[in-house]
Amino acid sequence: EVMPAHDDMFTSEIDGAMVHTATLEGHAVGYGIEASSTKGFNGLVRLFVVFDTEGVIYDIVVLEQNETPGLGSKMCEPDNALINSLKGKKAGRIKLALRGEGGSVDAISSATISSRAYTEAVAEAWQVFKKINL
């Protein structure tokens, strides 16, 4: 439901990452890439990052996290600072790092470590996407 409109989907693996390719009438319309970081405040942060075929971030869903409730766990909220600074942006035209560290991504207030892990996972997904679209 977070992928662009499609009539078929298939899954493959690229460099250990699961890639879900959505197609419409036989043509790719989006890619959902599972990516993660182990550098969250409480360990693993696992995301499903959806790109359109041009590398624009279409959506991001948190698949797994154990961050502090009310702080880092805000990454799961649909309208958080992280997704708001990424969704709709072409990943290759922004710096996938926190704004306070010279990047383009706004952190969740009082959750810098969690925000950094989230951003790292998005950057990992972007590296996989680039291999798809060579």
N, C-alpha and C positions, 0 to 999 in steps of 0.2 A: 503493500500500500504506500510505501514511501518512494517507490520508483516512478519514473515518468510513465505515462500511459503506454501499455504494451499488450501484445497478444501472446507472447511466448517468453520464456526465460530459460537460460541454461547456466550451469555452474562449472567453473574450471578453477585450476590452481595455478598461480603465478608466484614464483619465489616463496612458496609456503603460505601465501595469502589466498583465501577463498574469494573468487570474483564471480559475481552474479550478473550476467549480461541480459538486459531486457531488450527484446526486439519487437518491432511492429512491422508487419508485412515483410519479414525477412531482413530488416535493416536494424542495426543497433540504435537504441534511443537513450540508453543509460547503462551505467555500471555501478553496482553496489559492491564495495570492497570492504571486507572485514579486516580491521587493523587494530593494533593495540600498543600500549606502553605499560611497562612494569614500574614506572616511576611515579605513580600516583601517591598521594599521602599515605594511603593504606594499601599500596600495591597495584594490582592490575586494573587498567582502564581499557575496556574493549569497545570499539565503535563499529558501526556500519555506516560508511561514508558513501554517499551516492553522488556521482558525477554525471552530467549530461555528456554528450559525445565531444563537446568542445572544451571540457575540463572545468566547467562551471559547477560549483558545489550546489547540488540540487537539494540535498537534505542530509542530516546526520542524526543517527539514532544511537543512544548508549545501549549496548548489549549487556555490559557487565561493569560494575564498579562497586567498591566498598569504601567510598569516601565518607568523610564526616557528615552526618545528617545535618541539614540546614546550612552547610557551607559548601564543600566540594560536591556533595550530592545534588546541588542545584544544577549541575551539568545535565541532569535528566529532565529538567523543566523545559517545555517547548519554546519559551521566550527568554532564554538566558543570554548573558553577554557574549559567551563564546559563539553560539550558533548565530546570533544576530550579527556578529562581525565577520562570519564566514559564508553563510547561506547567500547564494546569488552572486558570489564573487568567483572570478576565474582564478583558480589556484595558482596558475603560473604567473599571475600578475600581482600577487600579494606576497609578502614575506610571512611564511608560516612560523611565526614566533610571537610571543606576547608583546604587546605595545610597549610596555615598560622595559623590554629587552631589545628594542629596535625593530620589532615586527609590526604586523597589522592586526593582531588579534587582541581584543579586549578580554581581560581576565575577570573571573568571578571574584567579587570583593571578598577579601579574607581567605581566599582559596587559591593562592598562586601556584602551589605545587600541583594541585589537582588540575588547574587550568593548563599548566605546562604539559602535563601528561596527555591531556585531551588534544592539545595542539600537536604534540609529537605524534600521536596516533593518526591525526589528519594528514600530517606531513608524510607518514609512512604510506598511507593510502594513495597520496599524490604520486609517490615514487612508483607504485605499482601501476597506477593509471597511465603514467608516461610510457611504461613498457607495452601497454595495450595499444596505445595510439602512436607508435613509432612511424 
